[in-house]
Amino acid sequence: MKYQQLNNGWGAEPNAPDPQIEIDFAQGKLKLKFYLNPFIYKDVEEEIRAELEFSNCFMFRLGPTNDEGFYRGQCRFSKTGINWGEFYQLEETEWKETFPKDKVIVLNHLINEEGLRHYLFYFRDVTFECIAKDYHYKNLNDYSK
């Protein structure tokens, strides 16, 4: 498996990121909102939220494993070199066979679509995974854009 860390200059709040999901099933869009980490990023104040919007979303999950399970090796990616608390794009994961059973299908007709990507984000108490065509990051308190 190969992976690329996608969060550069930002990260989720390590103690209480409070990940929340909004789904537009008709458009195949998923929004993942969470608090940013104010402890290591100087330009982030407390209580600042961010959003990852996934387009052409086939499926996702938000559930176990938490940080303790990850460090105990109870996650299928624990021993790959991936770091806890970061946002990744994974390659060569065989997600069609290995995606957890607690998935939610957003757009079923995308199952055989070319260009789907496997995204992974570890939060403190849950893991987020998503199979989608693309994503966009947005700081919800940045009004300059």
N, CA, C and O atoms as a GROMACS GRO file, in nm:
protein
  580
    1MET      N    1   0.083  -0.117   0.000
    1MET     CA    2   0.000   0.000   0.000
    1MET      C    3   0.088   0.125   0.000
    1MET      O    4   0.193   0.130   0.064
    2LYS      N    5   0.042   0.224  -0.074
    2LYS     CA    6   0.108   0.354  -0.076
    2LYS      C    7   0.012   0.456  -0.018
    2LYS      O    8  -0.110   0.435  -0.018
    3TYR      N    9   0.066   0.567   0.032
    3TYR     CA   10  -0.020   0.672   0.087
    3TYR      C   11   0.049   0.806   0.074
    3TYR      O   12   0.171   0.816   0.062
    4GLN      N   13  -0.035   0.909   0.077
    4GLN     CA   14   0.013   1.046   0.071
    4GLN      C   15  -0.061   1.126   0.178
    4GLN      O   16  -0.184   1.126   0.181
    5GLN      N   17   0.013   1.193   0.266
    5GLN     CA   18  -0.050   1.278   0.366
    5GLN      C   19  -0.097   1.405   0.298
    5GLN      O   20  -0.020   1.470   0.227
    6LEU      N   21  -0.224   1.440   0.321
    6LEU     CA   22  -0.285   1.554   0.252
    6LEU      C   23  -0.297   1.680   0.337
    6LEU      O   24  -0.309   1.789   0.282
    7ASN      N   25  -0.293   1.666   0.468
    7ASN     CA   26  -0.306   1.786   0.551
    7ASN      C   27  -0.168   1.848   0.572
    7ASN      O   28  -0.082   1.792   0.639
    8ASN      N   29  -0.151   1.965   0.512
    8ASN     CA   30  -0.026   2.038   0.522
    8ASN      C   31  -0.057   2.175   0.581
    8ASN      O   32  -0.125   2.256   0.519
    9GLY      N   33  -0.007   2.200   0.702
    9GLY     CA   34  -0.031   2.327   0.767
    9GLY      C   35  -0.159   2.333   0.848
    9GLY      O   36  -0.196   2.439   0.899
   10TRP      N   37  -0.227   2.222   0.861
   10TRP     CA   38  -0.348   2.215   0.942
   10TRP      C   39  -0.366   2.072   0.992
   10TRP      O   40  -0.308   1.978   0.937
   11GLY      N   41  -0.445   2.057   1.096
   11GLY     CA   42  -0.476   1.926   1.150
   11GLY      C   43  -0.597   1.936   1.241
   11GLY      O   44  -0.639   2.045   1.280
   12ALA      N   45  -0.652   1.821   1.275
   12ALA     CA   46  -0.769   1.816   1.361
   12ALA      C   47  -0.729   1.837   1.507
   12ALA      O   48  -0.620   1.800   1.548
   13GLU      N   49  -0.818   1.897   1.582
   13GLU     CA   50  -0.799   1.916   1.725
   13GLU      C   51  -0.776   1.778   1.788
   13GLU      O   52  -0.857   1.688   1.767
   14PRO      N   53  -0.668   1.759   1.864
   14PRO     CA   54  -0.634   1.625   1.911
   14PRO      C   55  -0.721   1.571   2.024
   14PRO      O   56  -0.730   1.450   2.042
   15ASN      N   57  -0.786   1.658   2.100
   15ASN     CA   58  -0.862   1.613   2.216
   15ASN      C   59  -1.012   1.601   2.189
   15ASN      O   60  -1.075   1.505   2.231
   16ALA      N   61  -1.068   1.697   2.119
   16ALA     CA   62  -1.212   1.698   2.093
   16ALA      C   63  -1.240   1.755   1.955
   16ALA      O   64  -1.294   1.865   1.944
   17PRO      N   65  -1.207   1.682   1.849
   17PRO     CA   66  -1.227   1.735   1.714
   17PRO      C   67  -1.374   1.741   1.672
   17PRO      O   68  -1.409   1.816   1.581
   18ASP      N   69  -1.461   1.662   1.736
   18ASP     CA   70  -1.604   1.662   1.710
   18ASP      C   71  -1.637   1.651   1.561
   18ASP      O   72  -1.700   1.741   1.506
   19PRO      N   73  -1.596   1.544   1.495
   19PRO     CA   74  -1.628   1.529   1.353
   19PRO      C   75  -1.778   1.512   1.330
   19PRO      O   76  -1.842   1.429   1.394
   20GLN      N   77  -1.832   1.590   1.238
   20GLN     CA   78  -1.973   1.587   1.202
   20GLN      C   79  -1.985   1.570   1.051
   20GLN      O   80  -1.907   1.627   0.974
   21ILE      N   81  -2.083   1.490   1.009
   21ILE     CA   82  -2.101   1.461   0.866
   21ILE      C   83  -2.234   1.514   0.818
   21ILE      O   84  -2.336   1.501   0.885
   22GLU      N   85  -2.232   1.575   0.699
   22GLU     CA   86  -2.353   1.616   0.626
   22GLU      C   87  -2.346   1.547   0.490
   22GLU      O   88  -2.242   1.547   0.426
   23ILE      N   89  -2.457   1.490   0.447
   23ILE     CA   90  -2.459   1.417   0.319
   23ILE      C   91  -2.568   1.473   0.229
   23ILE      O   92  -2.682   1.494   0.273
   24ASP      N   93  -2.533   1.497   0.105
   24ASP     CA   94  -2.629   1.530   0.000
   24ASP      C   95  -2.632   1.408  -0.092
   24ASP      O   96  -2.551   1.397  -0.184
   25PHE      N   97  -2.727   1.318  -0.067
   25PHE     CA   98  -2.733   1.193  -0.143
   25PHE      C   99  -2.762   1.219  -0.290
   25PHE      O  100  -2.711   1.147  -0.376
   26ALA      N  101  -2.843   1.318  -0.322
   26ALA     CA  102  -2.878   1.347  -0.461
   26ALA      C  103  -2.757   1.392  -0.541
   26ALA      O  104  -2.741   1.354  -0.658
   27GLN      N  105  -2.671   1.473  -0.479
   27GLN     CA  106  -2.552   1.525  -0.547
   27GLN      C  107  -2.428   1.438  -0.525
   27GLN      O  108  -2.326   1.458  -0.592
   28GLY      N  109  -2.435   1.343  -0.433
   28GLY     CA  110  -2.319   1.259  -0.404
   28GLY      C  111  -2.209   1.335  -0.334
   28GLY      O  112  -2.090   1.307  -0.354
   29LYS      N  113  -2.247   1.433  -0.250
   29LYS     CA  114  -2.148   1.514  -0.178
   29LYS      C  115  -2.155   1.480  -0.029
   29LYS      O  116  -2.262   1.459   0.027
   30LEU      N  117  -2.038   1.477   0.032
   30LEU     CA  118  -2.027   1.454   0.174
   30LEU      C  119  -1.940   1.564   0.233
   30LEU      O  120  -1.833   1.594   0.180
   31LYS      N  121  -1.986   1.624   0.341
   31LYS     CA  122  -1.908   1.726   0.412
   31LYS      C  123  -1.872   1.671   0.549
   31LYS      O  124  -1.958   1.624   0.623
   32LEU      N  125  -1.744   1.677   0.580
   32LEU     CA  126  -1.692   1.635   0.710
   32LEU      C  127  -1.640   1.761   0.778
   32LEU      O  128  -1.542   1.821   0.733
   33LYS      N  129  -1.705   1.800   0.888
   33LYS     CA  130  -1.664   1.921   0.962
   33LYS      C  131  -1.602   1.879   1.094
   33LYS      O  132  -1.645   1.782   1.156
   34PHE      N  133  -1.500   1.955   1.137
   34PHE     CA  134  -1.428   1.923   1.260
   34PHE      C  135  -1.354   2.047   1.308
   34PHE      O  136  -1.336   2.143   1.234
   35TYR      N  137  -1.312   2.042   1.436
   35TYR     CA  138  -1.234   2.151   1.493
   35TYR      C  139  -1.087   2.134   1.456
   35TYR      O  140  -1.034   2.023   1.453
   36LEU      N  141  -1.023   2.247   1.428
   36LEU     CA  142  -0.881   2.248   1.395
   36LEU      C  143  -0.794   2.250   1.520
   36LEU      O  144  -0.840   2.289   1.628
   37ASN      N  145  -0.671   2.209   1.505
   37ASN     CA  146  -0.575   2.201   1.614
   37ASN      C  147  -0.512   2.339   1.639
   37ASN      O  148  -0.434   2.387   1.556
   38PRO      N  149  -0.543   2.402   1.754
   38PRO     CA  150  -0.484   2.532   1.784
   38PRO      C  151  -0.352   2.521   1.859
   38PRO      O  152  -0.287   2.622   1.886
   39PHE      N  153  -0.312   2.399   1.894
   39PHE     CA  154  -0.195   2.381   1.979
   39PHE      C  155  -0.062   2.384   1.903
   39PHE      O  156   0.039   2.427   1.957
   40ILE      N  157  -0.063   2.338   1.778
   40ILE     CA  158   0.064   2.336   1.703
   40ILE      C  159   0.062   2.424   1.579
   40ILE      O  160   0.165   2.444   1.515
   41TYR      N  161  -0.056   2.478   1.544
   41TYR     CA  162  -0.063   2.567   1.428
   41TYR      C  163  -0.089   2.709   1.478
   41TYR      O  164  -0.195   2.737   1.533
   42LYS      N  165   0.006   2.797   1.459
   42LYS     CA  166   0.002   2.931   1.516
   42LYS      C  167  -0.112   3.017   1.462
   42LYS      O  168  -0.160   3.106   1.531
   43ASP      N  169  -0.155   2.991   1.339
   43ASP     CA  170  -0.260   3.073   1.280
   43ASP      C  171  -0.400   3.020   1.310
   43ASP      O  172  -0.498   3.071   1.255
   44VAL      N  173  -0.411   2.919   1.395
   44VAL     CA  174  -0.540   2.861   1.430
   44VAL      C  175  -0.574   2.894   1.575
   44VAL      O  176  -0.498   2.862   1.667
   45GLU      N  177  -0.688   2.958   1.594
   45GLU     CA  178  -0.736   2.987   1.729
   45GLU      C  179  -0.828   2.873   1.774
   45GLU      O  180  -0.872   2.792   1.692
   46GLU      N  181  -0.856   2.868   1.903
   46GLU     CA  182  -0.948   2.766   1.954
   46GLU      C  183  -1.087   2.785   1.893
   46GLU      O  184  -1.127   2.896   1.860
   47GLU      N  185  -1.158   2.673   1.880
   47GLU     CA  186  -1.296   2.671   1.831
   47GLU      C  187  -1.310   2.704   1.682
   47GLU      O  188  -1.419   2.741   1.637
   48ILE      N  189  -1.203   2.692   1.606
   48ILE     CA  190  -1.209   2.713   1.462
   48ILE      C  191  -1.240   2.579   1.396
   48ILE      O  192  -1.175   2.478   1.424
   49ARG      N  193  -1.340   2.578   1.307
   49ARG     CA  194  -1.380   2.455   1.239
   49ARG      C  195  -1.331   2.458   1.095
   49ARG      O  196  -1.310   2.564   1.035
   50ALA      N  197  -1.314   2.339   1.042
   50ALA     CA  198  -1.277   2.321   0.902
   50ALA      C  199  -1.374   2.221   0.840
   50ALA      O  200  -1.452   2.156   0.908
   51GLU      N  201  -1.365   2.212   0.708
   51GLU     CA  202  -1.454   2.122   0.635
   51GLU      C  203  -1.376   2.055   0.523
   51GLU      O  204  -1.301   2.119   0.450
   52LEU      N  205  -1.397   1.926   0.511
   52LEU     CA  206  -1.353   1.853   0.393
   52LEU      C  207  -1.479   1.815   0.316
   52LEU      O  208  -1.566   1.747   0.370
   53GLU      N  209  -1.488   1.860   0.192
   53GLU     CA  210  -1.602   1.824   0.109
   53GLU      C  211  -1.557   1.723   0.004
   53GLU      O  212  -1.464   1.748  -0.072
   54PHE      N  213  -1.624   1.610   0.001
   54PHE     CA  214  -1.592   1.503  -0.094
   54PHE      C  215  -1.698   1.501  -0.203
   54PHE      O  216  -1.818   1.497  -0.174
   55SER      N  217  -1.653   1.504  -0.328
   55SER     CA  218  -1.745   1.502  -0.441
   55SER      C  219  -1.747   1.363  -0.504
   55SER      O  220  -1.650   1.288  -0.496
   56ASN      N  221  -1.860   1.330  -0.565
   56ASN     CA  222  -1.880   1.197  -0.623
   56ASN      C  223  -1.841   1.091  -0.521
   56ASN      O  224  -1.754   1.007  -0.546
   57CYS      N  225  -1.907   1.096  -0.408
   57CYS     CA  226  -1.878   1.005  -0.297
   57CYS      C  227  -1.952   0.873  -0.318
   57CYS      O  228  -2.075   0.872  -0.326
   58PHE      N  229  -1.879   0.765  -0.326
   58PHE     CA  230  -1.940   0.633  -0.337
   58PHE      C  231  -1.984   0.585  -0.199
   58PHE      O  232  -2.100   0.548  -0.181
   59MET      N  233  -1.892   0.584  -0.101
   59MET     CA  234  -1.926   0.540   0.033
   59MET      C  235  -1.830   0.598   0.136
   59MET      O  236  -1.724   0.651   0.102
   60PHE      N  237  -1.871   0.586   0.264
   60PHE     CA  238  -1.786   0.636   0.373
   60PHE      C  239  -1.820   0.557   0.498
   60PHE      O  240  -1.914   0.478   0.502
   61ARG      N  241  -1.740   0.582   0.601
   61ARG     CA  242  -1.769   0.533   0.736
   61ARG      C  243  -1.708   0.629   0.836
   61ARG      O  244  -1.606   0.692   0.809
   62LEU      N  245  -1.771   0.640   0.952
   62LEU     CA  246  -1.719   0.714   1.065
   62LEU      C  247  -1.744   0.624   1.185
   62LEU      O  248  -1.857   0.615   1.233
   63GLY      N  249  -1.640   0.559   1.234
   63GLY     CA  250  -1.658   0.463   1.342
   63GLY      C  251  -1.525   0.418   1.399
   63GLY      O  252  -1.423   0.486   1.382
   64PRO      N  253  -1.525   0.303   1.469
   64PRO     CA  254  -1.402   0.254   1.530
   64PRO      C  255  -1.293   0.240   1.425
   64PRO      O  256  -1.325   0.201   1.313
   65THR      N  257  -1.177   0.267   1.450
   65THR     CA  258  -1.093   0.249   1.566
   65THR      C  259  -1.056   0.385   1.625
   65THR      O  260  -1.043   0.483   1.552
   66ASN      N  261  -1.038   0.390   1.759
   66ASN     CA  262  -0.992   0.513   1.823
   66ASN      C  263  -0.840   0.511   1.835
   66ASN      O  264  -0.775   0.419   1.787
   67ASP      N  265  -0.785   0.613   1.900
   67ASP     CA  266  -0.639   0.624   1.909
   67ASP      C  267  -0.577   0.509   1.987
   67ASP      O  268  -0.469   0.462   1.951
   68GLU      N  269  -0.642   0.462   2.094
   68GLU     CA  270  -0.587   0.350   2.171
   68GLU      C  271  -0.582   0.223   2.087
   68GLU      O  272  -0.482   0.150   2.090
   69GLY      N  273  -0.688   0.196   2.014
   69GLY     CA  274  -0.690   0.078   1.927
   69GLY      C  275  -0.586   0.085   1.818
   69GLY      O  276  -0.525  -0.016   1.783
   70PHE      N  277  -0.565   0.206   1.764
   70PHE     CA  278  -0.464   0.223   1.661
   70PHE      C  279  -0.326   0.185   1.713
   70PHE      O  280  -0.254   0.109   1.649
   71TYR      N  281  -0.290   0.237   1.830
   71TYR     CA  282  -0.158   0.210   1.885
   71TYR      C  283  -0.143   0.067   1.937
   71TYR      O  284  -0.030   0.020   1.956
   72ARG      N  285  -0.252  -0.001   1.959
   72ARG     CA  286  -0.247  -0.142   1.998
   72ARG      C  287  -0.246  -0.235   1.877
   72ARG      O  288  -0.246  -0.357   1.892
   73GLY      N  289  -0.248  -0.177   1.757
   73GLY     CA  290  -0.244  -0.256   1.635
   73GLY      C  291  -0.378  -0.314   1.596
   73GLY      O  292  -0.382  -0.412   1.521
   74GLN      N  293  -0.489  -0.257   1.644
   74GLN     CA  294  -0.622  -0.309   1.615
   74GLN      C  295  -0.684  -0.248   1.490
   74GLN      O  296  -0.802  -0.267   1.462
   75CYS      N  297  -0.606  -0.176   1.416
   75CYS     CA  298  -0.653  -0.112   1.293
   75CYS      C  299  -0.578  -0.173   1.175
   75CYS      O  300  -0.459  -0.202   1.187
   76ARG      N  301  -0.644  -0.191   1.064
   76ARG     CA  302  -0.577  -0.254   0.949
   76ARG      C  303  -0.466  -0.169   0.891
   76ARG      O  304  -0.387  -0.218   0.810
   77PHE      N  305  -0.457  -0.041   0.930
   77PHE     CA  306  -0.349   0.045   0.881
   77PHE      C  307  -0.247   0.079   0.988
   77PHE      O  308  -0.158   0.160   0.963
   78SER      N  309  -0.258   0.021   1.106
   78SER     CA  310  -0.170   0.055   1.219
   78SER      C  311  -0.022   0.036   1.188
   78SER      O  312   0.062   0.113   1.237
   79LYS      N  313   0.011  -0.064   1.110
   79LYS     CA  314   0.153  -0.097   1.089
   79LYS      C  315   0.203  -0.060   0.950
   79LYS      O  316   0.297  -0.122   0.899
   80THR      N  317   0.141   0.040   0.889
   80THR     CA  318   0.178   0.079   0.754
   80THR      C  319   0.271   0.199   0.749
   80THR      O  320   0.325   0.231   0.643
   81GLY      N  321   0.291   0.266   0.862
   81GLY     CA  322   0.370   0.389   0.865
   81GLY      C  323   0.284   0.514   0.872
   81GLY      O  324   0.336   0.624   0.887
   82ILE      N  325   0.154   0.496   0.861
   82ILE     CA  326   0.061   0.609   0.871
   82ILE      C  327   0.060   0.658   1.016
   82ILE      O  328   0.067   0.579   1.109
   83ASN      N  329   0.052   0.789   1.033
   83ASN     CA  330   0.047   0.849   1.166
   83ASN      C  331  -0.095   0.877   1.208
   83ASN      O  332  -0.180   0.914   1.126
   84TRP      N  333  -0.120   0.858   1.337
   84TRP     CA  334  -0.252   0.889   1.392
   84TRP      C  335  -0.279   1.038   1.381
   84TRP      O  336  -0.188   1.120   1.399
   85GLY      N  337  -0.403   1.076   1.353
   85GLY     CA  338  -0.444   1.215   1.354
   85GLY      C  339  -0.421   1.290   1.225
   85GLY      O  340  -0.439   1.412   1.220
   86GLU      N  341  -0.383   1.221   1.120
   86GLU     CA  342  -0.355   1.288   0.993
   86GLU      C  343  -0.456   1.245   0.887
   86GLU      O  344  -0.527   1.146   0.904
   87PHE      N  345  -0.462   1.321   0.777
   87PHE     CA  346  -0.554   1.296   0.666
   87PHE      C  347  -0.472   1.245   0.548
   87PHE      O  348  -0.373   1.307   0.508
   88TYR      N  349  -0.514   1.132   0.491
   88TYR     CA  350  -0.437   1.065   0.386
   88TYR      C  351  -0.523   1.028   0.266
   88TYR      O  352  -0.645   1.011   0.275
   89GLN      N  353  -0.453   1.015   0.153
   89GLN     CA  354  -0.508   0.944   0.038
   89GLN      C  355  -0.430   0.814   0.029
   89GLN      O  356  -0.306   0.814   0.027
   90LEU      N  357  -0.502   0.704   0.025
   90LEU     CA  358  -0.439   0.572   0.019
   90LEU      C  359  -0.448   0.517  -0.122
   90LEU      O  360  -0.544   0.544  -0.194
   91GLU      N  361  -0.348   0.439  -0.160
   91GLU     CA  362  -0.347   0.374  -0.290
   91GLU      C  363  -0.320   0.226  -0.271
   91GLU      O  364  -0.252   0.185  -0.177
   92GLU      N  365  -0.373   0.147  -0.363
   92GLU     CA  366  -0.352   0.002  -0.362
   92GLU      C  367  -0.400  -0.061  -0.231
   92GLU      O  368  -0.328  -0.139  -0.169
   93THR      N  369  -0.522  -0.027  -0.190
   93THR     CA  370  -0.574  -0.076  -0.062
   93THR      C  371  -0.673  -0.191  -0.076
   93THR      O  372  -0.710  -0.252   0.025
   94GLU      N  373  -0.714  -0.223  -0.196
   94GLU     CA  374  -0.816  -0.327  -0.217
   94GLU      C  375  -0.941  -0.296  -0.136
   94GLU      O  376  -0.998  -0.386  -0.073
   95TRP      N  377  -0.984  -0.171  -0.139
   95TRP     CA  378  -1.096  -0.127  -0.058
   95TRP      C  379  -1.225  -0.200  -0.090
   95TRP      O  380  -1.311  -0.212  -0.002
   96LYS      N  381  -1.243  -0.248  -0.211
   96LYS     CA  382  -1.366  -0.321  -0.245
   96LYS      C  383  -1.381  -0.447  -0.161
   96LYS      O  384  -1.493  -0.490  -0.133
   97GLU      N  385  -1.270  -0.506  -0.122
   97GLU     CA  386  -1.275  -0.628  -0.041
   97GLU      C  387  -1.258  -0.601   0.108
   97GLU      O  388  -1.305  -0.680   0.190
   98THR      N  389  -1.191  -0.492   0.146
   98THR     CA  390  -1.152  -0.473   0.286
   98THR      C  391  -1.222  -0.359   0.358
   98THR      O  392  -1.200  -0.340   0.478
   99PHE      N  393  -1.307  -0.282   0.289
   99PHE     CA  394  -1.372  -0.169   0.354
   99PHE      C  395  -1.462  -0.222   0.466
   99PHE      O  396  -1.533  -0.320   0.445
  100PRO      N  397  -1.460  -0.159   0.584
  100PRO     CA  398  -1.538  -0.209   0.698
  100PRO      C  399  -1.688  -0.220   0.668
  100PRO      O  400  -1.743  -0.149   0.584
  101LYS      N  401  -1.752  -0.310   0.738
  101LYS     CA  402  -1.893  -0.341   0.714
  101LYS      C  403  -1.988  -0.231   0.758
  101LYS      O  404  -2.103  -0.230   0.716
  102ASP      N  405  -1.942  -0.139   0.842
  102ASP     CA  406  -2.031  -0.032   0.888
  102ASP      C  407  -2.035   0.088   0.792
  102ASP      O  408  -2.063   0.201   0.833
  103LYS      N  409  -2.009   0.061   0.666
  103LYS     CA  410  -2.007   0.167   0.564
  103LYS      C  411  -2.148   0.217   0.535
  103LYS      O  412  -2.247   0.150   0.560
  104VAL      N  413  -2.152   0.339   0.480
  104VAL     CA  414  -2.275   0.399   0.431
  104VAL      C  415  -2.254   0.427   0.283
  104VAL      O  416  -2.160   0.496   0.245
  105ILE      N  417  -2.343   0.373   0.199
  105ILE     CA  418  -2.335   0.395   0.054
  105ILE      C  419  -2.406   0.527   0.022
  105ILE      O  420  -2.519   0.549   0.064
  106VAL      N  421  -2.338   0.614  -0.052
  106VAL     CA  422  -2.395   0.742  -0.091
  106VAL      C  423  -2.446   0.734  -0.235
  106VAL      O  424  -2.564   0.759  -0.261
  107LEU      N  425  -2.358   0.699  -0.328
  107LEU     CA  426  -2.396   0.683  -0.469
  107LEU      C  427  -2.355   0.543  -0.516
  107LEU      O  428  -2.240   0.522  -0.556
  108ASN      N  429  -2.445   0.449  -0.510
  108ASN     CA  430  -2.416   0.309  -0.540
  108ASN      C  431  -2.366   0.288  -0.682
  108ASN      O  432  -2.284   0.199  -0.706
  109HIS      N  433  -2.414   0.366  -0.778
  109HIS     CA  434  -2.376   0.345  -0.918
  109HIS      C  435  -2.228   0.376  -0.945
  109HIS      O  436  -2.179   0.349  -1.054
  110LEU      N  437  -2.157   0.432  -0.848
  110LEU     CA  438  -2.015   0.464  -0.867
  110LEU      C  439  -1.922   0.346  -0.839
  110LEU      O  440  -1.800   0.361  -0.851
  111ILE      N  441  -1.974   0.231  -0.802
  111ILE     CA  442  -1.892   0.117  -0.759
  111ILE      C  443  -1.780   0.084  -0.858
  111ILE      O  444  -1.670   0.050  -0.815
  112ASN      N  445  -1.805   0.092  -0.985
  112ASN     CA  446  -1.704   0.057  -1.085
  112ASN      C  447  -1.648   0.179  -1.158
  112ASN      O  448  -1.584   0.166  -1.262
  113GLU      N  449  -1.674   0.296  -1.104
  113GLU     CA  450  -1.628   0.421  -1.165
  113GLU      C  451  -1.475   0.430  -1.158
  113GLU      O  452  -1.413   0.395  -1.058
  114GLU      N  453  -1.416   0.478  -1.265
  114GLU     CA  454  -1.272   0.503  -1.267
  114GLU      C  455  -1.241   0.629  -1.186
  114GLU      O  456  -1.322   0.721  -1.180
  115GLY      N  457  -1.124   0.632  -1.125
  115GLY     CA  458  -1.076   0.751  -1.057
  115GLY      C  459  -1.123   0.768  -0.914
  115GLY      O  460  -1.101   0.873  -0.855
  116LEU      N  461  -1.187   0.668  -0.856
  116LEU     CA  462  -1.225   0.678  -0.716
  116LEU      C  463  -1.100   0.668  -0.629
  116LEU      O  464  -1.008   0.593  -0.659
  117ARG      N  465  -1.098   0.746  -0.522
  117ARG     CA  466  -0.983   0.749  -0.432
  117ARG      C  467  -1.026   0.710  -0.291
  117ARG      O  468  -1.140   0.733  -0.250
  118HIS      N  469  -0.932   0.652  -0.218
  118HIS     CA  470  -0.956   0.608  -0.081
  118HIS      C  471  -0.894   0.711   0.012
  118HIS      O  472  -0.772   0.731   0.011
  119TYR      N  473  -0.978   0.777   0.093
  119TYR     CA  474  -0.932   0.877   0.189
  119TYR      C  475  -0.946   0.822   0.331
  119TYR      O  476  -1.038   0.746   0.360
  120LEU      N  477  -0.854   0.863   0.418
  120LEU     CA  478  -0.852   0.816   0.556
  120LEU      C  479  -0.814   0.931   0.647
  120LEU      O  480  -0.718   1.003   0.621
  121PHE      N  481  -0.890   0.948   0.756
  121PHE     CA  482  -0.860   1.052   0.852
  121PHE      C  483  -0.885   0.995   0.991
  121PHE      O  484  -0.996   0.952   1.024
  122TYR      N  485  -0.780   0.994   1.073
  122TYR     CA  486  -0.790   0.946   1.210
  122TYR      C  487  -0.819   1.061   1.304
  122TYR      O  488  -0.739   1.155   1.315
  123PHE      N  489  -0.933   1.054   1.372
  123PHE     CA  490  -0.965   1.149   1.478
  123PHE      C  491  -0.941   1.079   1.611
  123PHE      O  492  -0.911   0.959   1.614
  124ARG      N  493  -0.954   1.152   1.719
  124ARG     CA  494  -0.923   1.094   1.849
  124ARG      C  495  -1.006   0.969   1.880
  124ARG      O  496  -0.951   0.865   1.918
  125ASP      N  497  -1.136   0.979   1.864
  125ASP     CA  498  -1.223   0.868   1.906
  125ASP      C  499  -1.280   0.787   1.792
  125ASP      O  500  -1.342   0.683   1.816
  126VAL      N  501  -1.260   0.829   1.669
  126VAL     CA  502  -1.316   0.758   1.553
  126VAL      C  503  -1.222   0.767   1.434
  126VAL      O  504  -1.131   0.850   1.429
  127THR      N  505  -1.249   0.681   1.339
  127THR     CA  506  -1.178   0.682   1.211
  127THR      C  507  -1.278   0.716   1.102
  127THR      O  508  -1.389   0.664   1.099
  128PHE      N  509  -1.236   0.804   1.010
  128PHE     CA  510  -1.317   0.838   0.894
  128PHE      C  511  -1.250   0.781   0.770
  128PHE      O  512  -1.130   0.799   0.750
  129GLU      N  513  -1.328   0.712   0.689
  129GLU     CA  514  -1.281   0.663   0.559
  129GLU      C  515  -1.384   0.701   0.455
  129GLU      O  516  -1.504   0.706   0.483
  130CYS      N  517  -1.337   0.729   0.336
  130CYS     CA  518  -1.426   0.772   0.229
  130CYS      C  519  -1.370   0.726   0.095
  130CYS      O  520  -1.249   0.733   0.070
  131ILE      N  521  -1.459   0.680   0.010
  131ILE     CA  522  -1.424   0.649  -0.129
  131ILE      C  523  -1.497   0.751  -0.215
  131ILE      O  524  -1.620   0.752  -0.221
  132ALA      N  525  -1.422   0.838  -0.280
  132ALA     CA  526  -1.480   0.947  -0.358
  132ALA      C  527  -1.384   0.985  -0.470
  132ALA      O  528  -1.269   0.942  -0.472
  133LYS      N  529  -1.433   1.066  -0.561
  133LYS     CA  530  -1.349   1.112  -0.672
  133LYS      C  531  -1.251   1.220  -0.630
  133LYS      O  532  -1.136   1.221  -0.674
  134ASP      N  533  -1.296   1.311  -0.543
  134ASP     CA  534  -1.210   1.424  -0.508
  134ASP      C  535  -1.254   1.484  -0.375
  134ASP      O  536  -1.359   1.449  -0.322
  135TYR      N  537  -1.172   1.575  -0.323
  135TYR     CA  538  -1.205   1.644  -0.199
  135TYR      C  539  -1.158   1.789  -0.210
  135TYR      O  540  -1.076   1.824  -0.296
  136HIS      N  541  -1.212   1.870  -0.122
  136HIS     CA  542  -1.171   2.010  -0.112
  136HIS      C  543  -1.168   2.046   0.036
  136HIS      O  544  -1.263   2.019   0.109
  137TYR      N  545  -1.057   2.108   0.081
  137TYR     CA  546  -1.043   2.153   0.219
  137TYR      C  547  -1.079   2.299   0.230
  137TYR      O  548  -1.047   2.379   0.143
  138LYS      N  549  -1.148   2.334   0.340
  138LYS     CA  550  -1.186   2.473   0.362
  138LYS      C  551  -1.184   2.503   0.512
  138LYS      O  552  -1.245   2.432   0.591
  139ASN      N  553  -1.114   2.609   0.549
  139ASN     CA  554  -1.118   2.661   0.685
  139ASN      C  555  -1.246   2.744   0.694
  139ASN      O  556  -1.259   2.844   0.623
  140LEU      N  557  -1.338   2.705   0.779
  140LEU     CA  558  -1.469   2.771   0.784
  140LEU      C  559  -1.463   2.911   0.844
  140LEU      O  560  -1.562   2.984   0.838
  141ASN      N  561  -1.352   2.950   0.901
  141ASN     CA  562  -1.337   3.084   0.956
  141ASN      C  563  -1.246   3.172   0.871
  141ASN      O  564  -1.212   3.284   0.911
  142ASP      N  565  -1.207   3.124   0.754
  142ASP     CA  566  -1.122   3.201   0.664
  142ASP      C  567  -1.212   3.268   0.560
  142ASP      O  568  -1.255   3.204   0.463
  143TYR      N  569  -1.239   3.394   0.580
  143TYR     CA  570  -1.330   3.465   0.491
  143TYR      C  571  -1.260   3.539   0.378
  143TYR      O  572  -1.323   3.616   0.305
  144SER      N  573  -1.129   3.517   0.365
  144SER     CA  574  -1.052   3.588   0.262
  144SER      C  575  -1.065   3.521   0.127
  144SER      O  576  -1.021   3.577   0.026
  145LYS      N  577  -1.125   3.401   0.122
  145LYS     CA  578  -1.132   3.328  -0.006
  145LYS      C  579  -1.271   3.334  -0.064
  145LYS      O  580  -1.296   3.278  -0.170
   0.00000   0.00000   0.00000
